[in-house]
Amino acid sequence: MARRVSLFVTCIVDQLFPKVGMAMAEVLERAGYEVDFPEAQTCCGQPAFTSGFRHEAREVARHFLSVFSGAEHVVVPSGSCASMISHHFEDIFQKEPETLAAARALAPRVWELSSFLLEVAGIDDVGAELHEIVTYHDSCHALRELKIKDGPRRLLRNVRGLELREMDVAEECCVFGGTFSVKFDELSGAMARTKIDSVLRTGASSIVSIDSSCLMQLRRALSRAELPIRTMHLAEVLASR
């Protein structure tokens, strides 16, 4: 009997980058998992939470728990959203003991994609092949809250034909920051350009990350600078053949 995982694709992937969700499903199926997509899923509540709307965030998060409470594993193509579920549900349900207990029970079963492949599936080579020079961007939530750093790089180094070159500011923020990039567009864009300058110094033709929100911000900076560098989610790289 195939092992089973449930996908939470996140708002940004669902609405803007559906190919990332399909690539994640392909990689997991290749790893021997039966993939389930609960159609009732919506959002983890992070946009409302980071904007200060805790009541609205709780409503969305409560729905998330009702959808995924029975899942054996929940795999997420985002360090940001995985951190919201596994860390900040704890914050917003402090006054609701039953819901808090449900959040605590689910948290250990929620995984960002690279962590799931390495720590649960025990796989660091998914048989991918991509002949390209890439550089890796550490997203803030993944790096600082989930402590994800070496895992994605390990997976990338096992992609046939791929050369990974490190940025000198790989751990610096891309300055998307959710609503920050909307409220402070000029500042956000100027700071993102610092990141792009670092990418240029690597000579890479693609930027890879595990968060589509970061990649969206970097893509915007690349477009403004009219640079022919593309952005790729780790799932898309791992699905390459």
C-alpha positions in Angstrom: 0.0 0.0 0.0 1.4 3.4 -1.0 2.3 5.9 1.7 0.0 8.9 1.7 0.6 12.6 1.9 -1.8 15.6 1.7 -0.8 18.7 -0.2 -1.4 22.2 1.0 -0.5 24.3 -2.0 -0.8 27.8 -0.4 -2.6 30.8 -1.8 0.2 32.1 -4.0 0.9 28.8 -5.6 -2.8 28.2 -6.2 -3.5 31.6 -7.7 -0.2 32.5 -9.4 2.2 29.5 -9.7 0.1 26.3 -10.2 3.0 24.6 -11.9 4.8 24.6 -8.6 2.0 22.6 -7.0 2.0 20.1 -9.9 5.8 19.8 -9.7 5.5 19.1 -6.0 2.9 16.3 -6.6 5.1 14.8 -9.3 8.2 14.7 -7.1 6.3 13.1 -4.2 4.7 10.5 -6.5 8.1 9.7 -7.9 9.3 9.2 -4.3 6.6 6.6 -3.9 3.8 8.5 -2.2 0.1 8.6 -2.9 -0.8 12.3 -3.2 -4.0 13.7 -1.8 -5.3 17.2 -2.5 -8.2 18.2 -0.1 -10.3 20.5 -2.2 -11.8 22.3 0.7 -8.4 23.9 1.6 -8.1 27.7 1.4 -5.4 29.6 3.3 -3.3 29.1 6.4 -4.2 32.6 7.7 -0.7 34.1 7.4 -1.7 37.2 5.4 -4.2 38.2 8.0 -1.9 37.3 10.9 1.0 39.4 9.7 -1.2 42.3 8.9 -2.5 42.3 12.5 -6.0 40.8 11.9 -5.8 38.0 14.4 -9.6 37.3 14.6 -9.7 36.8 10.8 -6.5 34.7 11.0 -8.1 32.5 13.6 -11.1 31.9 11.4 -9.0 30.8 8.4 -6.6 28.8 10.6 -9.6 27.0 12.2 -10.8 25.9 8.8 -7.3 24.7 7.9 -7.3 22.5 11.0 -10.7 21.1 10.1 -9.5 20.2 6.6 -6.2 18.6 7.5 -6.6 17.3 11.0 -6.8 13.7 9.7 -3.8 13.9 7.4 -0.9 11.6 8.0 1.5 14.2 6.6 0.9 17.7 5.2 3.5 18.8 2.7 3.8 22.5 1.8 5.9 24.2 -0.9 6.6 27.1 1.3 8.7 27.7 4.4 6.6 30.7 5.2 3.3 28.9 5.3 4.8 25.8 7.0 6.1 28.1 9.7 2.7 29.8 10.2 1.1 26.4 10.7 3.7 24.8 12.9 4.7 27.9 14.9 2.1 30.6 14.9 -1.1 28.6 15.2 0.2 28.2 18.7 0.1 32.0 19.2 -3.4 32.7 17.9 -5.2 29.9 19.7 -3.8 30.5 23.2 -7.3 31.3 24.5 -9.0 28.3 22.8 -7.7 25.1 24.6 -9.4 22.6 22.3 -8.3 24.3 19.1 -4.8 24.8 20.5 -4.6 21.1 21.3 -5.6 20.3 17.7 -3.0 22.7 16.3 -0.3 21.1 18.5 -1.3 17.7 17.4 -1.1 18.6 13.7 2.2 20.7 13.8 4.6 17.7 13.8 2.9 16.4 10.7 3.4 19.6 8.7 6.4 19.6 6.5 8.1 22.0 4.0 8.8 19.9 0.9 12.6 19.7 1.2 12.4 18.7 4.8 9.8 16.1 4.1 12.0 14.5 1.4 15.1 14.4 3.5 13.7 13.7 7.0 10.6 11.6 6.3 11.1 10.0 2.9 14.9 9.7 3.5 15.6 10.8 -0.1 18.3 13.3 -1.2 18.3 12.3 -4.9 15.0 12.3 -6.7 16.5 11.5 -10.1 16.2 15.1 -11.4 18.3 16.4 -14.3 18.8 20.1 -15.2 21.8 21.4 -17.0 22.1 24.9 -15.6 24.0 27.2 -13.2 21.7 28.2 -10.3 22.0 30.1 -7.0 19.9 29.5 -3.9 18.0 32.1 -2.0 17.3 31.4 1.7 13.8 32.6 2.5 13.5 34.3 5.9 10.8 32.1 7.6 12.4 28.8 6.4 15.9 29.8 7.5 15.1 31.6 10.8 12.0 29.8 12.0 12.3 26.4 10.6 16.1 26.3 10.5 16.1 25.1 6.8 19.5 25.8 5.2 21.5 22.8 4.1 18.6 20.6 3.0 17.6 22.4 -0.2 21.2 22.7 -1.2 21.8 19.0 -0.6 18.9 18.2 -3.0 20.2 20.7 -5.6 23.7 19.2 -5.5 22.2 15.8 -6.4 20.5 17.1 -9.6 22.4 15.9 -12.6 24.0 18.6 -14.7 23.2 21.3 -12.1 25.9 23.6 -10.7 25.1 25.5 -7.5 26.9 28.8 -6.9 26.4 30.6 -3.6 25.5 34.3 -3.4 27.6 36.4 -1.0 24.3 37.6 0.6 22.3 34.3 0.3 20.7 34.8 3.7 19.6 38.4 3.2 15.9 39.1 2.9 14.4 39.6 -0.6 12.1 42.2 1.1 8.8 40.9 -0.1 7.5 40.9 3.5 3.9 40.2 2.5 2.1 43.6 2.7 5.4 45.4 3.3 6.2 45.2 -0.5 2.8 46.7 -1.2 2.9 49.5 1.4 6.6 50.4 0.8 7.0 49.5 -2.8 10.0 51.8 -3.6 11.9 50.7 -0.5 11.2 47.0 -1.1 12.2 47.2 -4.7 15.5 49.1 -4.0 16.5 46.5 -1.3 15.6 43.6 -3.6 18.0 45.1 -6.2 20.9 44.5 -3.7 19.9 40.8 -3.8 19.9 40.8 -7.6 23.4 42.4 -7.7 24.6 39.4 -5.7 22.9 37.0 -8.1 24.7 38.6 -11.0 28.1 38.1 -9.3 27.5 34.4 -9.2 26.9 34.1 -13.0 23.8 32.0 -12.4 21.1 31.8 -14.9 18.4 30.9 -12.4 17.5 31.7 -8.8 16.0 28.8 -6.8 14.1 29.1 -3.5 11.5 27.1 -1.6 9.1 30.1 -1.3 7.1 31.4 -4.3 6.5 34.7 -2.6 10.2 35.4 -2.5 10.6 34.3 -6.1 7.7 36.6 -7.1 9.6 39.5 -5.5 12.9 38.6 -7.1 11.2 38.1 -10.5 9.8 41.7 -10.2 13.3 43.0 -9.5 14.7 41.1 -12.4 12.0 42.4 -14.7 12.6 46.0 -13.7 16.3 45.6 -14.3 15.6 43.8 -17.7 17.8 40.9 -16.8 17.3 37.4 -18.5 17.6 35.5 -15.2 14.7 33.2 -14.4 13.3 32.1 -11.0 12.5 28.5 -10.2 10.9 26.9 -7.1 12.8 23.9 -5.7 9.9 21.6 -6.7 10.3 22.6 -10.3 14.0 21.9 -10.3 13.4 18.5 -8.6 10.7 17.6 -11.2 13.0 18.3 -14.1 14.1 15.4 -16.3 
